[in-house]
Amino acid sequence: MSAVNTQVASDSTRSSHEGKLSGDLKLFDIVCSVLAYTAPLSVVIGYIPLIIGTGNGLGTPLAYLAVGCMLLLFAIGFSQMSKRLPNAGAYYAYITAGLGRPAGLGFALLAILCYGLALISTYVYAGILYVPLLPNHFGLNALPWWQWSLILACLVALLGYFRIDLSAKVLSTALILEAGIVVVWDCLVAVKGGPEGNSLDWMTLDSFMAGSPGTALLFAVICFAGFEATAIFREETKNPERTIPRATYTSIVLLTLFYSATAVCVIWALGPSTVVAQASADPIATGMAAFEINFGKIGHDLVEVLVCTSIFACLLSCHNILARYVYSLSVDGVFPRALSSIHPRHESPYISSILISVVSIGVVCFLLASELDATKGYSQLLGAASYTLLILLSTTSIAVMLYFRRRQSAGDSVWKTVVAPTLSGACLFVTTGVATVNLSSLTGNENLTDALLGAIAVVVAFGIIWAMKLRVTKPHVYRRIGRQSH
């Protein structure tokens, strides 16, 4: 029996009341959903100046190019797995196939923790960004950050309840607007040049190795977070065998070109001799100043508004991804089966979506009650989510290598199933090692660093123990871990 037949999605074994996710997502829709999760305009305003100031300075464009190449290598094995395992489990399914059901469940719970941390941190950050929106642009009194966070959570809950196609339209519109204004700005800078001209100093090896290239690579990886979610939308995709791999490659290539080109333009706009000092002193102000140089006050205000829509799109995309992870685990019987319910009209995992919304609102209220410093809290939660993502990427690389080592077929490409996964795994492990050494600077808090490492170990261990218990008490559920049927 072929590998495809022995490890298929559990769709055929579902009971009739569970239904199946449905949608008509095309390549453009999935790419927009993934790119919206990365919130590219927010990256341009916040992360690119941050890497210039605290990473490798003028070598920032090369850092993005290096990370893009590394993730393209990862995507080769990832896409081959999506063809072998035709289900919507993503990390959950692939790690299970490569490392076994206990590890698969452990890292599935870690994936939920990762996206949960990302979602909550983004709600806090979104609240901060929205605070000046009313007084600056509408002449109204400002709302505190937590009220904005709750308002946005309610809007996301509403959209997440409906069919995925509606979310795709919202995400596509937001992405086109935010990416469009950055591309226009890039073109203006490239044509007009900066105060020191269009210098090519950033292209040298010395520039790449300047400052802290390890920190630059670490933060650059964070900017690509979400590209792997293409596989999550498999059941709602038209022609997924071709669309999912194409969407994965397209997302990585577009992000690499977008970030690298914009980093170059930020350097040109402010001048190579001064941009590092400016970015080191105040990264966000540096990003906004770069836009104002060529767009003026009106452009500055427009960017400020579009950053808000960018963050909302990120929230919606992250919510949808997390809801589908919960849905996958409930379809397999690990989580309560009620969470796998499909809306009879909208064909969405509406119960899982409602659960994510309720938990999100509850956590925001808890953070408010604990008198969270919103600015510090956001960065610490995002740092924790980013490190957890690196762990998932590294583990998935191991799983892909082991899977194809055991199931190599005569027609398989050695490059796609052995060489590329091995190279990407080595690169990701080096990056994860650098992140571990510098974890306190990533989270901004040594106590949080210790708590994060402990939480990762506990979550994975709990999942492994849970799976081993299911093997004894509910063998039929155990067999389905990882969206498998045998």
N, C-alpha and C positions, 0 to 999 in steps of 0.2 A: 504493500500500500504506500502511496507517495506521501511525502511530508505534508503536501497541501491537504490531502484527505485525512491524515491523522491529526492535524492541528487546525481545524477550521473553526469558524465562529460558531457559537452555540445557538444561532438563530433558529436552526431546524429543530432544536429541542425545547424551544420556548413554549409555554402554554399560550393558548390563543388569546387570553386576556391581556398578555403583556404587550402584544403588538410589536411594532418595529419602527424605529426612527425613520423618518422619510423627509426628503427634500429634493431639490433640483439644483443644488449648488454646482457651479461651473468653476473652471480654473480661476477666473477673475474674482469670483465671490470668495473662494477659499484664500487666495493670496491676500485679498483685502482684509479678511478676518484676521489672518496671521499678522500682517503688517500693522493693523490697527492695535493689536495687543502690544506691539513694541513701542507704540506712541512716538513715531519718528520725530515729530516736531519738538516734543519734550526732550528727546535725546539731544537734538541739535542745540536747544537752549540750555540744558542742564549738564548732560554727560560729556559732550565733546569739549566744552571749555574745562570741565573737571579733569579730563584726561590730559589736556594740554597743560593745565596748571600743576597737577600732582603726578602725572605719568611721565611720558617721554617727550613732552613739549612738541617741537616741530615734527617729530616722528609719528604723531598721532594718526595721520592718514595711512601710514604703513602698518600701524598696529591693527587698524580695521581691515586692511587687505590681508594681513596674516591670519587673523581670526576667521575671516570669510573663507579663505582657502582651507583652513582646518575643518570648518563646519561643512564645507562641500564634500570633503573626504568622509566625514561622519554620515552625511546624507546619502552617500552611495550605498553603504551597508544598510542604513535605515530604510531606504527605498526598496532594496531587495527583500528585506523582511516584510514590508507591506504587501509585496506580491505573494510571498509564501504564506503569510498569515492574514487572510482576508477578513479582518474584523476591525472594530474601532477601539481596540484596547491601547494602542500606542505603547508607551513605556511598560505599562502593566502586562500587555500581551508579549512583548518582545523579551523582556527580562525573564518572564515565566518560561518562554520557549527555550532560552539559552541557559538559564541557571536553575530551573526547576520551580515547582509551584510554591514552596515555602518562601523562597527568595522573591518570587514574583509578587506574592501578596504583601510581603514586607515593604518592597519598594513601591508598590501601588499606594500604600498608605503614606509613604514618604512623598510621592507625587502629589497627593491630596494636600499634605502639609505645605509643600512648596507653593502650589497655586493658591492655597488659602492665605499664606503669609503675603504673597504678592497682591492678592485681592484686597486684603485689609490695609496693607501699606498704601496702596493706591487710593483707597477711599479717604485715608487721612490726608495724603498729598493733594488729592483733588479738592478736598475741603479748604485747604490752605490756598490753593490757586484761585478758587472761586470767591474768596473773601473780598478782594477789591473789585470784583466784577460789577456789582450794583452801584457803589459810589462813584467809580471811575467812568462808567459808560452810560449809566441810567439816572444818576443823581439821586439815588435812594440810599437809605441807611444800610450799612454792611451787616451781614449775618455772620455769626461765629462759624468756625470751620466745621464743627460737628453737625450743625443744622444743614449745611450744604452736603455733608457726607450722607446724612439720612435721606435728604431729598433725592440725591443721585442714586442711592440704594433702592429707593422706591421706583424710580424710573427704570433702572436696570431690571428690577424684578418684573415689571410690566412687560418689557420687551423680551425678557428671557422666557416668559410664559408662552409666548406665541411661537409659531413656526419659524425655523431658523432663517428662512428666506427674508423675513422682515428685518431681523438683526443684520443680515448681510447687506441689505440696502442702506441701513443707517451707517454701518461701518464703512461701506464703499464711499458714501458721500463725504463722511468726515475725513477719510484718508485722502481722497482726491483734493479736498480743500487744503489740508495741512501740507501734503507733499507738494502740491502745486505752488504754494507761495514760497516754499524753500527752493524749488527748482528755478523759479523766476529770479529769486534773490541770487542764487548761484550763478546764473547766466549774467546778471548785472555786474557782479563782482569780477567774473572772468573777463568780461568785455572792458569794463572801466579800469580794472586794476585797483590795487590798494595804494596806500601812501608810500610804500617802498617797491611798488611794482609787483609783478607776478613771479616772485622768486621760486626757484625749484630746489631750495635748500632742504626741503622736507623729504626729498627723494633719496638722500644719502644714507648709508649704513650708520654713519656717526650720529645722524639725527635719530634713527630708530633706537640706537643703543643709549641715547642720552637719558639722563634722569633715572626713572624707574620703569624700564620696559615691561617688567613683570606686572606691576600695578596697571599699566596701560592695557595689557592683554586681558587682565582680569576684568576691568571695567568694560572693555570692548565686548567681551563675551556676553556680559549682562545685556548689552544693547540688542543682541540677537534673540533674546529670550522669547519663546513662543513659536519659533519656526517649526518645531517638532510637532506642534498641535495639528498639523495638516491631517495626520492619520486619525485624529479624534473624530473628524467629521465624515468618515468614510461612508457610514450608512446613509448620510444625507447628501451624498455626492453623486452626480451623474457621471457614469463611466469611471468608477474609482480606480480601476487598475491602471489607467493611463493618467488620470487627473491628479491623484495624490502624489506620485513621484514628481510630476512636472511642477506641481504647486510648491513642493519642498525646495527643489532646485531654484525655481523662479524667485521665491521669497528670499533665499540666501543671497543670490546674485544681486537682486535689486537693493537689498539692505547694504551689501558691501559697497556697491557703487555709490549709493546715496550718501552713506556715512563718510566714506573716504573723500568724495568730491566736496562735500560740505565742510569737512574738517580743513581741507586745503583752502576753501574760500574764507573760512573764519580767520585763518592765518594771514591770508592776503588782505582781508578787509581791515584788520587791526595793525598789521605790520609784523613781520617775523621778529624784529628787535624788541617789541614791547608786549606781544600777545601773551607770552608765558607768564610774565609778571602780573599782568591784568587778570588773567584767568586764575592764577594762584590766589590772588587777593579776594576775588568775588566771581566765581564761575557763572552764576545765573545772570548777574548784571553784565558780565562780559558778553554772554550770548545775546542778550537783548540789545546791548550797545552795537554789536556787529550788524544787527538788522536795521537799527535806526540810522546808521551811517548812510545806507543806500535807499532806505524806504522813508525816512523822516518820521515825524510824530504820528502821522496817520497810519503808516505801515507798522510802527511800533504798537499802536493800539490794536490793529488788526491781528497781529501776531499774538498779542496778549489774549484776545478772544479765541483765536484758533487753538491756542494751547489748552484752553478749557474744553473745547470740543474734542481735542486729541485725547485728553485724559478720560473723558466720558467713553469714547470709543474703546479705549484700553480696558476700562472697567467692564463694559459689556462683553468684550471678547474673552476676558479672563473668567467672567462668570459663566459663560457658555461652556468653556473648556472644563471648568471644575464640575459643573452639573453633569457633564457627560462622563467624567471619571466616576462619579458616584453612581450614575446610571449603569455603567459597565459592571461595577462590582455587585450591584443589586440584581442585574440580569443573571449573573453567575450564582446568585443565592448567598453570597458572602454578606452583603447588607440586606436588610429587610426587602422582600419582593415588592412591597408597595412603592419603593423608590424607582422601580423599573417601569412604572405605569406610563403609558403613552396617551397623550390627549387625543380623544377620538376625532376631533376636528383639526387641531393644529399640528398633530403628529409630532409633538415635542415632549421631552422628558420633564413634564411640568411639575411633578411632585419633587423630583430632585432639585429642580430650579427653585421651587418655593423654599425647600429646606436650606439651600445655600443662601437665599435672601434673608431668611429668618436668622440664621446663624450670623451673617454679616452685620445685620442691624444690631443684634445682641452684642457682638464683640465691640462695635463702635460705641455703644452705650456703656459697656464695661470700661473701655479706654477713657471715656469721658469721666466716669465715676472715679477712676484711679488718678485723675488729674494729670493725664499724659501731656508731656511737652510735645506738641504735635510735630514740630520740625525735627527734633531728635528722634521721636518715635517712628516717624515715617522712614527716615534713612536707616535706622537700625533694623526695622522689619524688612525693608527691601534688601538690605545686605544679607540678612539671614535667608531670604528666599533665593537670592542669587547664588549663594554658596550651595544651598540644597539642590538647585538646578544643575550645578557642576557635578555633584555627586551622581545625580540621575544620568547625565550624559555619559560620564565615565563608566558607570555600571552597565549602561545599555551597550556601549562599545564592547565590553567584555562579553556580554550576552550574545551579541551578533557574531563575534569571532567563534565562540564555542558552538553556537547553533550550526553555522555552516561547516565547521570542522567535523561535526557528527553527521551532517546531512548533505555533504557535497555531492552534487549530481554531475553526470558526464557533461551536460551542456552548460554548466555554470561557469561564469567568467571568474578566473582566479583573481583578477584585479578587483572586481566588485565584491567578492565574497571573502577574500583573504587579505590582499595587500592593502586596499583602502581602509577597511575596518581596523587593521593592525596599526597603520600609520595614524589614523584619527584617534585611536585609543591611547597611543603613546603621547600624542600632543595634548590630549585632554587630561591625562594623568599628570603631566608636567604642570599644566595650568592649575589643576586642582591642588597640587603640592604647593605651588606658589600662593594660592588662595589660603590654604591652611596656615602657612607660615605668617601670612599677613591678615589673618582673619579679624584680628582686633581692629585694624584700620578700616576693614570693610564694614563691620557692624558698629564701630565707634564705641564699643563698650566691652571690656574684658569679661565682666560677669555674664553679659549676654552671649559672648563667644563660648564660654564654658557651658552655659545652658543650652545653646544651639547644638554643640557637639553631643551633649548628653541626650538631647531630645531626638536627634537623628538616630543614635544608637538604640534608644528605647523604642522608637516607632518601628524601626526595621525588625528588632528582636521580637516585639509584640506581634507583628505580622507573621513572622516565621513560626512562632509558638502557636498562634491562632490556626495557621494552616495545618500544622502537625496535629492539632486537636481535631480539626475537621476531617483529617484523614481517617481518624478512628471513629468519631461520632457521626459524621455525615459524609461518607465516602463519595456520594453522588455530587455533593457540592464541591468537594476537594477536586474531583476530576474536571470540573468546569472552571477552576481558577485559571485566569489568563485567557478567558473567552475561548476555552477549548471544550471539546466534547468527549474526549477519551483520556 
